[in-house]
Amino acid sequence: MEYTLHLSKDRIIKKLIDNHGILTLKKQKNICTYLCASIMSQQLSTKVADVIYQRFLNLYGGNEPTPEQVVATAPETLRAIGLSNAKVSYVQNVARFAIEHGMEHSRLHKMNDEQVITYLTQIKGVGRWTVEMLLIFALKREDVFALDDLGVQNAMIALYKLDRTDKKRFREDMVRISKKWSPYRTYACMYLWRWKDNPPPLKNR
């Protein structure tokens, strides 16, 4: 894989590649549903988020709903599956935006990453981080650096010995390091997440 050759120039990322092997990106067909699921999962454990998302699908016979179906669903019905009032509003905002403005692949494919972020963060309840995750996990964009992702931050603090005391300096250091990963920063983030989820055992003293 071309990206592994490029990222292996960074000895730290090379070790992660050696440990975790080749990673691939998958495209999600339904952008609206992906964004809705992302909003539902915010501040929840993966297990709880999965339960709520399955309840959401069950409202529509176990299928991914159309934006029109989501908008037509009574707010109290969405609250009953475990969504807060705010999340109900945000999910329906996403569906309404999809109907009125569109978010199909053919439309987003014409935009670069920053244009997609600007376009979708018009939706109340959708922030930059959420769209960055969409770029990575739904649109297969290869050069996304999730600067504000806590997992990426914690991994870089540990692996690159960064200090977050000075937040401005910390972010500048992260960006500086990430530049050498371009145009494959997405994969670097994925390896950092893998390290975070599978940290090495502490060395015996």
Sequence and secondary structure as in RCSB ss.txt:
>XXXX:A:sequence
MEYTLHLSKDRIIKKLIDNHGILTLKKQKNICTYLCASIMSQQLSTKVADVIYQRFLNLYGGNEPTPEQVVATAP
ETLRAIGLSNAKVSYVQNVARFAIEHGMEHSRLHKMNDEQVITYLTQIKGVGRWTVEMLLIFALKREDVFALDDL
GVQNAMIALYKLDRTDKKRFREDMVRISKKWSPYRTYACMYLWRWKDNPPPLKNR
>XXXX:A:secstr
 HHHHHHTTSHHHHHHHHHH        S HHHHHHHHHHHTTS HHHHHHHHHHHHHTTTTS   HHHHHHS H
HHHHHTT  HHHHHHHHHHHHHHHHT   HHHHTTS HHHHHHHHTTSTT  HHHHHHHHHHTT  S    TT H
HHHHHHHHHHT   SSHHHHHHHHHHHHHTTTT HHHHHHHHHHHHHS       
